[in-house]
Amino acid sequence: MARPRYGPAKYYGYVQVKEMVNSKVNSLSDQRSLFSGLVSLPIKYLLLAGLIISPVSSAFGQVIWSEEFDTGSAPDSAVWSYDRGASGWGNNELQEYTSAPQNVRIEDGNLVIAVQKDDNGFTSARIRTEDKLTFKYGTIEARIKVPDLADGLWPAFWTLGNNFSQVGWPYCGEIDIMEMGSGTAISAGVINRRVGSAAHWDNMGQWSSYSRFKDTSADLDDDFHVFSMDWTPTQITTYIDGQLIWTFRIQIDSCADCSEFHQPHFIILNMAVGGNYTGLLSPGQITAAMPAEMLIDYIRISDNGFTQLGGSAAPATEGIGPDYSGSWYNADQSGHGFSMEFSYLEDGSPMAAVYWYTYDDKGNPIFMLGTGVPDGNRVEIQFESPVGMIYGEFDPDSVPTPRDVGGVAVLEFSNKDNATFSYTPSAFSVSSWGHTTAIESLPLVKIFAIPVSTGSSTLKPE
């Protein structure tokens, strides 16, 4: 069953803060420009040890949707639709796609896509999440076991732009996370080892594509393997068991007409027989053993700091959630800014951590950290004043216990990109920093989400 998921909690200590502050702050001018560097980093690197009593999970890198294929006997119709027919599918494929149980079913916790052969030819299955579950950016992975592909089987885990039914191919864009069984792999004798990834799009009215492959050290039909993709606004990267297959830059400076890769896509799983990719175009050329089963244990999408889910089966977002996390500021407050992270404790309850970079009445930089519990579209933050971090220096021994209260803030969000900030100074912040004036409903905008490093992410069940 498809469901939203959240991963394990983590916490970090003051050593990371000390290292970053000491390495980045060398002068007052450096201190005043720190916002552009530090505030863009995840809160997890900026928290002082003990500031958050209960560990807070990172908002990014968490699984926000998954299909575990662990209930029912057929794919969930709320998430999946079937492609049917024997048209060749634009690739001279030899199979007919059906929705029959002998071709597609849930069995022993796996999705089974099976190729069958009878007197009438080959049958298989192709399922998709079009309009039901879409994603724009994110890390997606599937744990898949392919059959012996030699020769003529063509399994694939891929996406199309969700506007496919309106604009067609290649104008919708296509991302092939995994496909196997190519004619070149057959010729090279590595059909069960070669994994291909590719992108297809329209470039000024012409079909364009970019593809690469990786030959693994051992056959992949022996067991399950994890095929994954990390998709950000700047590039798409694919992996097999954490090993790089392919990277495709989609920024305008390297791909001037790549708008197809900056819009929602839907997921497709299938196993074809023959076709242009395999180089085998007649039934007599197919030598693969039948029936042949492709098993999918799960598909998971995790938030890489840019992820947007959509479609009728997307999990509902209630109130402030991880997609509100990021770097926030007011354009009229030069040098001031916030890094905010919204996530969940191990018991599933919401939590907010806010890092505020500001100044005292003499122009010296101040770092304040605070936590709170989101309530609807509002969260109240009690800032604590780590005295040892004043003026770009960090001395753990000077941090008082308990820490001085640095004032109370209220953040109210109209959506994940716009908020207001109100602040009531504490007696400590008045006497120490000259913060005598309250802030009332200062508009804030999110300038970008907190990113995570790109790379493979092998996420395991809790």
C-alpha positions in Angstrom: 0.0 0.0 0.0 1.3 3.5 -0.8 1.8 5.6 2.2 3.8 8.6 3.5 6.8 7.5 5.6 9.3 9.2 7.9 12.8 8.0 8.6 15.1 7.8 11.7 15.9 10.8 13.9 19.3 12.4 14.1 21.0 15.2 16.2 24.3 17.0 16.1 26.5 18.8 18.6 28.2 22.2 19.0 31.5 21.0 17.4 30.1 21.4 13.9 29.0 25.0 14.8 32.5 25.8 16.1 34.2 24.4 13.1 32.0 26.3 10.7 32.1 29.6 12.6 35.9 29.5 13.0 36.5 28.6 9.4 34.1 31.2 8.0 34.4 34.2 10.3 37.6 36.1 10.1 36.5 39.7 10.3 33.4 41.8 11.1 32.7 42.2 7.4 32.9 38.4 7.0 30.5 38.1 10.0 28.0 40.4 8.4 28.0 38.4 5.2 27.7 35.1 7.0 24.0 34.8 6.2 24.7 34.0 2.6 26.9 31.1 3.6 25.7 29.7 6.9 22.0 30.2 6.8 21.7 28.0 3.7 23.1 25.0 5.5 20.8 22.5 7.2 19.9 23.2 10.8 21.3 19.8 11.7 24.8 21.2 11.3 24.0 24.3 13.4 22.4 23.0 16.5 24.1 23.2 19.9 24.4 20.0 21.8 21.4 19.7 24.1 19.5 22.6 22.6 16.9 20.1 21.4 16.3 17.7 24.2 14.5 15.2 21.9 16.4 14.4 18.7 14.9 16.0 15.6 14.8 14.1 12.3 16.3 15.8 9.3 13.5 17.3 7.1 15.3 16.2 4.0 16.4 12.7 3.1 13.2 11.4 4.6 10.9 9.1 2.7 7.7 11.1 2.0 5.9 8.5 -0.1 6.3 4.8 -0.7 4.7 1.9 -2.4 5.6 -1.3 -0.5 3.4 -3.8 -2.5 2.5 -5.5 0.8 -1.3 -5.7 0.6 -3.9 -7.0 -1.8 -3.5 -9.1 -4.9 -3.3 -6.4 -7.6 -1.7 -3.0 -7.8 -3.6 -0.3 -5.8 -6.0 1.3 -8.3 -5.8 4.6 -6.4 -2.2 4.8 -7.4 -1.7 2.7 -10.5 -3.2 2.5 -14.0 -2.6 -0.1 -16.7 -1.4 0.3 -20.2 -3.0 -2.3 -22.5 -2.5 -3.4 -26.1 -0.1 -4.7 -28.7 0.7 -1.7 -30.8 4.5 -2.0 -30.6 4.5 1.1 -28.3 6.6 3.1 -30.7 9.6 0.8 -30.3 8.5 -2.3 -32.4 8.0 -4.2 -29.2 6.6 -7.8 -29.6 4.4 -8.2 -26.5 0.8 -7.4 -25.7 0.3 -5.5 -22.4 -2.5 -6.8 -20.2 -3.9 -6.3 -16.7 -4.4 -10.1 -16.2 -3.1 -11.6 -13.0 -0.8 -13.9 -14.9 1.0 -10.7 -16.1 0.7 -8.4 -13.1 -0.1 -9.1 -9.5 1.0 -8.6 -5.8 2.6 -11.7 -4.4 4.7 -12.4 -1.3 5.2 -8.6 -0.7 6.4 -7.9 -4.2 4.9 -6.5 -7.4 5.3 -9.2 -10.1 5.4 -8.2 -13.8 5.6 -11.5 -15.7 6.2 -12.2 -19.4 4.3 -15.2 -20.7 4.5 -16.9 -24.0 1.7 -18.9 -25.7 0.7 -19.8 -29.3 -0.5 -16.2 -29.8 2.8 -14.6 -28.8 4.0 -12.8 -25.8 2.1 -11.0 -23.0 3.4 -8.7 -20.2 2.4 -5.7 -18.2 3.1 -2.0 -17.9 1.7 0.1 -15.1 1.9 3.9 -14.4 1.0 6.5 -11.8 -0.1 9.2 -14.3 -2.3 11.9 -12.6 -2.4 9.8 -9.4 1.1 10.2 -8.0 3.5 12.7 -9.6 6.8 14.2 -8.3 8.9 17.1 -9.3 12.5 16.7 -8.1 13.4 14.3 -5.3 15.2 11.0 -4.7 13.4 8.0 -5.9 14.5 4.4 -5.6 13.1 0.9 -6.3 14.3 -2.4 -5.1 14.0 -4.7 -8.1 15.0 -8.3 -9.1 15.2 -8.8 -12.9 15.0 -12.2 -14.5 17.7 -13.7 -16.8 17.3 -11.4 -19.8 19.1 -13.4 -22.4 17.9 -12.7 -24.9 15.1 -10.4 -25.7 13.7 -9.1 -22.4 13.6 -5.4 -21.7 12.7 -4.4 -18.1 12.4 -0.7 -17.2 11.8 1.7 -14.3 11.2 5.2 -15.8 9.2 8.4 -15.8 7.3 10.6 -18.2 6.1 14.2 -17.8 2.6 14.2 -16.4 1.5 16.4 -19.4 2.1 13.4 -21.7 -1.6 13.0 -22.6 -1.7 16.7 -23.6 1.6 17.2 -25.5 2.8 13.7 -26.3 6.4 12.4 -26.6 9.1 13.7 -26.5 7.6 17.1 -25.5 6.6 15.7 -22.1 10.2 14.5 -21.4 11.3 11.0 -20.4 13.8 9.9 -17.7 14.9 6.3 -17.8 16.2 5.4 -14.4 16.9 1.8 -15.3 16.6 -0.2 -18.4 18.3 -3.4 -19.3 18.5 -5.9 -22.2 20.0 -3.6 -24.9 21.4 -4.8 -28.2 24.8 -3.5 -27.3 24.7 -5.5 -24.0 23.8 -8.6 -26.0 26.7 -8.1 -28.4 29.1 -7.4 -25.5 28.0 -10.5 -23.6 26.9 -8.5 -20.5 23.1 -8.5 -20.9 22.5 -9.2 -17.2 25.2 -6.7 -16.1 24.6 -3.6 -18.2 22.3 -1.0 -16.8 21.3 2.0 -18.9 20.0 5.4 -18.0 18.7 8.1 -20.4 16.8 11.3 -20.9 14.7 12.2 -23.9 13.2 15.6 -24.6 12.3 18.1 -27.3 15.0 20.5 -28.2 13.7 23.4 -30.4 11.4 21.0 -32.2 13.9 18.1 -32.5 14.0 15.0 -30.4 17.1 14.9 -28.2 18.5 12.2 -26.0 21.4 11.6 -23.7 22.2 8.2 -22.3 25.0 6.3 -20.5 25.4 2.8 -19.1 27.3 1.0 -16.4 28.5 -2.6 -16.5 28.4 -4.1 -13.0 30.9 -6.6 -11.8 28.4 -9.4 -11.4 25.1 -10.4 -13.0 22.1 -8.6 -11.6 19.5 -11.4 -12.0 20.9 -13.1 -9.0 19.0 -11.0 -6.3 17.3 -7.8 -5.6 19.2 -4.5 -6.4 18.4 -0.9 -5.7 18.0 1.4 -8.7 17.8 5.1 -7.7 17.7 8.6 -9.1 18.4 12.0 -7.5 16.7 14.8 -9.3 17.3 18.4 -8.4 16.8 21.7 -10.3 20.4 21.5 -11.6 21.0 17.8 -12.5 19.7 14.3 -12.6 21.8 11.4 -11.3 21.2 7.7 -11.4 22.7 4.8 -9.4 22.7 1.0 -9.1 23.3 -0.1 -5.6 25.0 3.2 -4.8 27.3 3.1 -7.9 27.0 6.0 -10.3 25.4 5.2 -13.7 24.8 8.6 -15.2 24.6 12.4 -14.5 22.7 14.8 -16.7 22.9 18.6 -16.1 19.6 20.3 -16.7 20.5 23.9 -15.9 19.9 26.4 -18.7 23.7 26.9 -19.2 24.1 23.2 -20.2 20.6 22.4 -21.5 18.9 25.5 -22.9 15.7 23.7 -23.7 15.2 21.3 -20.8 11.9 22.6 -19.5 10.6 19.0 -19.6 12.8 18.2 -16.5 11.4 21.0 -14.4 7.8 19.8 -14.3 6.0 16.9 -12.5 6.6 13.3 -13.8 4.8 10.1 -13.2 6.3 6.6 -12.6 6.2 3.6 -15.0 7.2 0.0 -14.5 7.2 -2.5 -17.3 9.0 -5.4 -19.0 8.9 -5.5 -22.8 9.9 -8.2 -25.2 12.1 -7.4 -28.2 12.0 -4.0 -29.8 14.4 -1.4 -31.0 16.3 -1.2 -27.7 17.1 -5.0 -27.8 17.7 -5.1 -31.6 15.5 -8.2 -31.8 12.4 -7.5 -33.9 10.9 -10.9 -34.6 9.6 -13.6 -32.2 12.0 -16.1 -33.5 14.9 -14.1 -32.2 13.7 -14.2 -28.6 15.5 -16.9 -26.6 14.8 -15.8 -23.0 13.2 -18.5 -20.8 9.5 -18.0 -20.2 7.7 -17.2 -18.0 10.0 -14.5 -16.8 9.3 -12.4 -13.7 10.4 -8.9 -12.7 9.9 -8.5 -9.0 9.6 -5.0 -7.4 9.9 -5.0 -3.6 9.2 -1.3 -3.1 9.3 2.2 -4.6 10.2 5.2 -2.3 10.4 8.9 -2.9 12.4 10.9 -0.4 12.7 14.7 0.0 16.0 16.1 -1.3 15.1 19.7 -0.4 13.3 20.4 -3.6 10.7 17.7 -3.8 7.0 18.4 -4.7 4.4 15.6 -4.8 1.2 15.8 -6.7 -1.7 13.8 -8.0 -4.8 12.3 -6.4 -2.8 9.7 -4.4 -0.3 12.2 -3.0 -0.3 12.3 0.8 -2.1 15.3 2.2 0.0 18.0 3.9 -1.7 19.3 7.0 -0.2 22.5 8.4 3.5 23.2 8.6 5.6 20.3 7.3 9.1 19.5 6.0 8.4 21.3 2.7 8.4 24.6 4.7 12.0 24.1 5.6 14.6 26.4 4.1 16.4 29.7 4.2 14.1 32.7 4.8 14.6 36.4 4.8 13.1 39.9 4.4 14.6 41.8 1.4 14.7 45.0 3.4 16.6 43.4 6.3 20.1 43.1 4.7 22.3 40.7 6.5 19.6 39.2 8.7 18.1 35.8 8.0 16.7 32.5 9.2 17.3 28.8 8.5 14.2 26.9 9.5 13.7 23.1 9.7 10.4 21.5 10.2 10.3 17.8 10.8 9.2 15.0 13.2 10.3 13.4 16.4 10.7 9.7 16.7 7.1 9.4 18.0 5.8 11.2 15.0 5.0 14.5 16.7 6.0 17.7 14.7 9.0 19.8 15.7 10.5 23.1 14.5 14.1 24.3 14.8 15.0 27.8 13.8 18.4 29.5 13.5 18.3 33.3 13.5 21.3 35.4 12.4 20.9 39.0 13.5 22.8 41.9 15.2 22.9 43.7 18.5 22.5 47.5 18.7 26.2 48.0 18.0 26.2 46.1 14.7 27.8 42.9 16.1 26.4 39.6 14.8 24.4 37.4 17.1 23.4 33.8 16.5 20.2 32.5 18.2 18.7 29.1 18.1 15.2 28.1 19.1 12.7 25.3 18.9 8.9 25.0 19.0 6.0 22.8 18.1 4.0 23.7 14.9 0.3 24.2 15.5 -1.7 24.6 12.2 0.0 27.4 10.2 1.7 28.9 13.3 4.7 28.1 15.5 6.0 29.8 18.6 9.7 29.7 19.0 11.6 30.3 22.2 15.1 31.4 21.3 18.0 30.5 23.6 21.0 32.7 23.7 24.3 30.7 23.4 26.5 33.4 24.8 29.6 31.5 23.7 28.7 32.2 20.0 28.5 36.0 20.2 30.7 38.0 17.8 31.8 34.9 15.7 33.7 33.2 18.5 32.7 30.0 20.2 33.7 29.1 23.7 31.6 26.2 25.0 32.6 26.8 28.6 31.0 30.3 28.5 27.6 29.0 27.6 25.4 29.2 30.7 23.3 26.4 32.1 20.4 27.0 31.9 20.8 29.1 28.8 19.4 32.6 28.9 16.1 33.1 27.0 16.7 35.2 23.9 13.1 36.2 23.4 10.0 34.6 21.9 9.0 34.6 18.3 5.9 33.7 16.4 6.0 32.6 12.8 2.8 32.5 10.8 2.8 30.9 7.4 0.4 31.6 4.5 2.0 28.9 2.5 5.4 27.0 2.3 7.1 30.1 0.8 5.6 33.0 2.7 5.4 33.9 6.4 5.4 36.7 8.9 7.8 36.9 11.9 7.0 38.6 15.2 9.4 38.9 18.1 9.2 39.9 21.7 12.6 40.6 23.3 13.5 39.1 26.7 15.0 40.9 29.6 18.3 39.3 28.7 18.2 40.4 25.1 17.3 43.9 26.1 20.1 44.2 28.6 22.8 42.4 26.6 22.0 43.4 23.1 19.9 46.5 23.2 16.9 44.7 21.6 14.3 47.0 23.0 11.9 47.1 20.1 9.5 44.3 19.4 9.0 43.1 15.8 5.5 42.8 14.5 4.5 40.7 11.5 7.7 41.2 9.5 7.1 39.6 6.0 9.5 36.7 5.2 10.0 34.8 2.0 11.8 31.5 1.5 14.6 32.0 -0.9 15.5 28.3 -1.3 14.9 25.0 0.4 17.7 23.4 2.5 19.4 21.1 0.1 21.0 17.7 0.9 24.1 16.4 -0.9 23.3 14.6 -4.1 24.1 11.0 -4.3 22.7 7.6 -3.7 20.3 7.0 -0.9 19.7 3.5 0.2 16.8 3.8 2.6 15.8 0.8 4.6 12.6 0.0 6.4 12.4 1.0 10.0 
